[in-house]
Amino acid sequence: MYMNERQSKLLAAIIDQFIETAVPVGSKKLLESGYFTCSSATIRNEMLQLEEEGFLEQPHISAGRIPTAKGYRSYVQQHMQPTKQEKHVRKKFDSLKEMYLQRKDQERAYDAVALLAHMIPDVAFASVPHKKQVYFLGLANALRQPEFLANPGMASGVAEVLEEHLHTILANVSIDEQVRYYIGNENILSQIHSCSFMVTEYRVRDHRGAIGILGPMRMDYSYNTVALNMAADLLRSEA
């Protein structure tokens, strides 16, 4: 069957409405949509012709029409308007995509911290880009260091900084793609003046994150620098 412009528009309108409501579509509903300026009788005649050609069917006498498989096939092949829902689909996709990417950012940061914590006897940490969230691991190992065993107050201070102030520290120190060292009283919080803090930057889709190490001033700076750079490079390569 060759469809004229009105029949094509009518089939597409019936299918669009049925997809949205799952309710058989009648001529009155189509006229109320404002898409058609012809009479109700004309709409009914066109619907009857589409039904006779197998594009529509009527579930029962008093009902409107619903599309058949043939109607859907015609709609997909010839009458569907891809741009009609495109804006809605893109908006939904972009929102879900951002949630997906942020969750992946969190997973990558955590995995990098876990890897780094297994390589060093100190605390490894990383911030998550575009979030006020910092992961840290390795505190139990660090607190076994002689400095912390001999000074429970210092150990308590380090735990407090990690749990409550690490994001504040990262917001107030200089961080770039070099490894930066903050040793002793260079640290901005008194609780870690007996510690050293090393940190470097990584980026994900133009968002900045930080990854670093916190431990006693006696830490192995050379070893830790290599380990930190390797973990940071892993995050950078996945950005």
C-alpha positions in Angstrom: 0.0 0.0 0.0 1.2 3.5 -0.9 0.3 5.8 2.0 -0.5 9.4 1.4 1.0 12.1 3.7 -2.0 12.1 6.0 -2.1 8.3 6.4 1.6 8.2 7.1 1.2 11.0 9.7 -1.8 9.2 11.2 -0.1 5.9 11.5 2.9 7.5 13.2 0.6 9.5 15.6 -1.4 6.3 16.6 1.8 4.4 17.3 3.4 7.2 19.2 0.3 7.5 21.4 -0.1 3.8 21.9 3.6 3.4 22.9 3.0 6.1 25.5 -0.3 5.0 26.9 -0.8 1.3 25.9 -4.5 2.3 25.3 -6.2 1.9 21.9 -6.3 5.2 20.0 -9.5 6.7 18.7 -10.2 9.4 16.3 -11.3 11.8 19.0 -8.0 11.5 20.8 -6.1 12.1 17.6 -8.1 15.3 16.8 -7.5 16.5 20.4 -3.8 16.2 19.8 -3.9 19.1 17.4 -2.0 17.3 14.7 -4.9 17.0 12.3 -7.3 19.7 10.9 -9.6 17.4 9.0 -12.9 16.0 10.3 -13.4 13.1 12.6 -15.1 11.2 9.8 -12.0 11.6 7.6 -9.8 10.4 10.4 -12.0 7.3 10.9 -12.0 6.5 7.2 -8.2 6.7 7.0 -8.0 4.5 10.1 -10.3 2.0 8.5 -8.2 1.9 5.4 -5.0 1.4 7.5 -6.8 -1.4 9.3 -7.8 -3.1 6.0 -4.2 -3.0 4.8 -3.1 -4.7 8.0 -1.3 -1.7 9.7 -3.9 -1.4 12.5 -6.3 -3.6 14.3 -9.3 -3.0 16.5 -9.3 -5.1 19.8 -13.1 -4.9 20.0 -15.9 -3.0 18.4 -16.1 0.0 20.7 -12.3 0.5 21.0 -9.9 2.6 19.0 -7.1 1.1 17.0 -3.7 -0.4 18.0 -0.8 -1.1 15.7 0.0 -4.5 14.3 3.4 -5.9 13.7 3.2 -4.7 10.1 2.3 -1.3 11.4 5.3 -1.2 13.7 7.6 -2.4 10.9 6.3 0.4 8.6 6.7 2.9 11.4 10.3 1.9 12.1 11.3 1.7 8.4 9.5 4.8 7.1 7.5 6.9 9.5 9.5 7.1 12.8 10.9 10.5 13.6 14.3 10.0 15.4 14.6 13.6 16.4 11.3 13.7 18.2 12.6 12.0 21.4 16.3 12.7 20.8 16.5 15.6 23.2 14.9 13.6 26.0 17.0 10.5 25.3 20.2 12.5 25.2 19.4 14.3 28.4 18.7 11.0 30.2 21.8 9.4 28.7 24.0 12.3 29.7 22.7 12.1 33.3 23.2 8.4 33.6 26.6 8.6 31.8 27.8 11.2 34.3 26.7 8.9 37.2 28.4 6.0 35.6 31.7 7.9 35.0 31.7 9.2 38.6 31.2 5.7 40.0 34.1 4.5 37.8 36.2 7.4 39.1 35.5 6.3 42.6 36.4 2.7 41.8 39.7 3.7 40.1 40.7 6.0 43.0 40.0 3.2 45.5 41.8 0.6 43.5 44.9 2.8 43.1 44.9 3.4 46.9 44.6 -0.3 47.5 47.5 -1.0 45.2 49.7 1.7 46.7 48.9 0.6 50.3 50.1 -2.9 49.5 53.4 -1.5 48.2 54.3 0.7 51.2 54.3 0.5 55.0 52.6 3.9 55.2 49.1 5.3 54.6 48.0 5.7 51.0 45.2 8.1 50.0 43.5 9.5 47.0 40.8 12.1 46.4 38.0 11.5 44.0 37.7 14.2 41.3 34.6 16.4 41.5 33.8 14.9 45.0 34.7 15.9 48.5 35.7 12.3 49.1 39.1 10.9 50.0 39.9 7.2 50.3 42.8 6.0 52.5 44.1 2.6 53.4 47.1 1.3 55.3 46.6 3.1 58.7 46.9 -0.2 60.6 50.3 -0.9 59.0 51.5 2.7 59.6 50.5 2.6 63.2 52.9 -0.4 63.7 55.8 1.9 63.0 58.0 2.6 66.0 57.2 6.3 66.1 53.5 5.6 66.5 53.9 2.7 68.9 56.0 5.0 71.2 53.6 7.9 71.0 49.9 6.9 71.1 48.9 10.6 71.0 50.7 11.1 67.6 48.9 8.0 66.3 45.6 9.3 67.4 46.3 12.7 65.7 47.1 11.0 62.5 43.9 8.9 62.6 41.9 12.1 63.3 43.5 13.9 60.3 42.8 11.0 58.0 39.2 10.6 59.1 38.2 14.3 59.4 40.7 16.7 57.8 42.4 15.0 54.8 40.2 16.8 52.2 41.0 20.2 53.9 44.7 19.5 53.7 44.5 18.7 50.0 42.5 21.9 49.4 45.2 24.0 51.0 48.5 22.6 49.7 50.2 23.0 46.3 49.5 20.0 44.2 50.6 19.4 40.6 52.0 16.5 38.5 55.3 16.6 40.4 55.5 14.8 43.7 55.3 17.5 46.4 56.8 16.8 49.8 55.5 18.4 53.1 57.8 17.4 55.9 57.4 18.0 59.6 56.1 21.5 60.4 55.5 22.2 56.7 52.3 20.3 57.2 49.4 22.6 57.8 47.9 20.7 60.7 49.8 20.3 64.0 48.6 16.7 64.4 50.9 15.6 61.7 53.9 17.8 62.3 55.8 14.6 63.2 55.0 13.1 59.8 55.7 13.6 56.1 53.1 14.0 53.5 53.8 13.4 49.8 51.2 14.1 47.1 50.8 14.4 43.3 48.0 15.2 40.9 46.1 13.2 38.4 43.2 14.4 36.1 40.0 12.8 34.9 38.1 14.6 32.1 39.5 18.0 33.2 38.7 17.3 36.9 41.6 17.2 39.3 42.3 14.5 41.8 45.2 13.9 44.2 47.0 10.7 45.3 49.6 10.6 48.0 51.3 9.0 51.0 51.3 9.9 54.7 53.8 8.4 57.2 56.5 9.1 59.7 59.3 11.5 58.8 61.6 8.4 58.7 59.7 7.1 55.7 61.7 5.8 52.7 61.3 8.8 50.4 63.0 7.3 47.4 61.0 4.1 47.4 57.7 5.9 48.2 58.3 8.4 45.4 58.7 5.6 42.8 55.6 3.8 44.2 53.5 7.0 44.2 54.5 7.9 40.7 53.5 4.4 39.5 50.1 4.5 41.1 49.5 8.1 39.8 50.5 7.0 36.3 48.0 4.2 36.5 45.2 6.7 37.3 46.4 9.0 34.5 46.5 6.3 32.0 42.9 5.3 32.7 41.6 8.9 32.6 
